[in-house]
Amino acid sequence: MTIASAFALYSTMIALALIPGPGVIVVVARSLDSGLRQGLATAMGVLSGDFVFISLAVFGLAALAELMGNLFAVIKYIGAIYLIYLGFNLITAKPSTEDAQAPTSAKHSTNFLVGLMTSMSNPKVILFYFSFFPAFLDLESLSLTDVAALFLIATFSVGAVMAGYAYVAAKTKSSFSSSPKTQYLKIGSGALLMGGGVFIALRS
């Protein structure tokens, strides 16, 4: 892999990560609802989904991924239903005086899985790694150094962008923490989660 192809891949992955999609939606929504740490856990889940697809592409497992098409469909609908469930709970939750003082309690592992399922069921991610990804490099002649570089590129593109979204969303939540508009923020983040679930379910 040349420096030119690595830079082209890096630039493309940053551009694609910046475009609002299911991954961005869940990271922002979880950050708004549960704070920066939970948003970062979701972001790491999204990045891990990219790691899975990089591994499938690099190690010649695209054929296996095709055979697993039904499994990806199941993951897609489970992820969509769960996002809608989270969003509905967030919207219908009764406001309390504690809402402004502490983020909603949530497990890092739960948010990580939300991010992972979202990434694994995102058609944009699947299309990129199995269709456009090979155009940037010869997958059959990659060295171990090249493979390591690919994971670093994904980390500093997809991972960095998702972490940035989590940070901005968490700061937004912080600025509203003592405001009566906090409930509107929760409704907005709940709507984002439900919208993300519907978006994933309807995408082919």
Buried (B, 14 or more C-beta within 10 A) or exposed (E): BEEEBBEBBBEBBBEBBBEEBBBBBBBBBBBBBBBBBBBBBBBBBBBBBBBBBBBBBBEEBBEEBEEBEEEBEEBBEEBBEBBBEBBBEBBEBEEEEEBBEEBBEBEBEBBBBBBBBBBBBBBBBBEBBBEEBBEBBEBEEBEEEBBEBBBEBBBEBBBBBBBBBBBBBBEBBEEBBEEEEBBEBBBBBBBBBBBBBBBBBEBE
